[in-house]
Amino acid sequence: MAAKNSFNGLIRQWIMSIDKGSLLAVMCLICVGVWVSIASTPAVAMKLNLPPFHFVKHHIIMLLISIFIMILTSFLQIRHIRRIALIGYFIFFILTILTLVMGAEIKGAKRWLVLYGFSLQPSEFFKPILAVISAWLITEQYRDRKFPGIALSTIGVGIVMPFLLLQPDIGMTVIIGLSAIGQFFISGLSVFMLTLFLLSALAAFFGLYFTLPHFADRIDRFLMSDGGEADMYQVQKSLEAFKSGGLFGKGPGEGVIKTMVPDSHSDFVFSVIAEEFGFIMCIIIIALFIFFIVRSLLRAMESSNIFNISVVFGITFQIGLQVLINTATALNLIPTKGMTMPFISYGGSSMLTSAISIGVLLAITKRKSMIHVL
């Protein structure tokens, strides 16, 4: 009886302290994701000679697992989040190396590792892991100016990046790199050092352009708008979807873009939303992401803890940049880049890491009245 009362008390405290606005926004995005999955994935499944709702079932299963992980993570103490992130860094670093050696090659990239029939993308997990570790090291330097927190964080991020580029995964490298620079900036990094980091990032961009033919090819195709290429074909069909969808869309299941574009359920899911649910639904989804990001930042700023602020900034920056890349690709504002939209696109590893990231944010932005356990 005492254990039951303690558990009930814990749940009540969690409900009282959790950021209900952020949680509600996330749950709304999750519901939209299920809705979009039902509309977009059957066409893809039938192309692969699979049952129509094969991907829908997988999406829902991964979603239930992700929600459980998100809620569980939101109960953690900060010290537990730090320790798990540190352990996770070494585990997923090893898995990333294994991916290069024995990973499945899809569309010329080795990003996925098949374990017991489950496809895992280890690089995805570095987003929340590095955001937490960088914030931890920055906080230690903030407390003791002699501690080389930013230097160690730079090394930690720098060690991972070459292995991501070898896959190659330019988008993940950009997100992780810019997120770290952003965390350095809000921690009070000097203008000189910030400029140095940005110039290094710019130099890296040109270095990649002249050393990675795949990367240069995508940039060139975007600048020349070569409609004969497969990527530009997807972009053209995506733009047609936005035009035909109008304000309110054609209706669930009535779109045609998903039958023509191979990545309509993942990288180009925004075009499916535009065609079937309309421009207004697109705005609602973007508004939900903006609301969640802004609210999380405001909650974090209520605390004077630099670690809390840095983690929340790092993770919300990653989420915002991921959404920006996904939508900009669909609208042909940037070169095509395989990037999912959190909780909306189909994808197991992406959904799991999004859940972990949201769980960390919910844990850090809880009110002080919460008694942490686990």
ABEGO torsion letter per residue (X at the ends): XAAAAAAAAAAAAAAAABBAAAAAAAAAAAAAAAAAAAAAAAAAAAAAGBBAAAAAAAAAAAAAAAAAAAAAAAABBAAAAAAAAAAAAAAAAAAAAAAAAABBBBGGBBABBBBGGBBBBAAAAAAAAAAAAAAAAAAAAAABAABBAAAAAAAAAAAAAAAAAAOBBAAAAAAAAAAAAAAAAAAGBBAAAAAAAAAAAAAAAAAAAAABAAAAAAAAAAAAGBAABAAAAAAAAAAAAAAAAEAAEAEBGABAAAAABAAAABAAAAAAAAAAAEAAAAAAAAAAAAAAAAAAAAAAAABABAAAAAAAAAAAAAAAAAAAAAAAAAAGABBBBBBBBBGABBEAAAAAAAAAAAAAAAAAABBAABBBBX
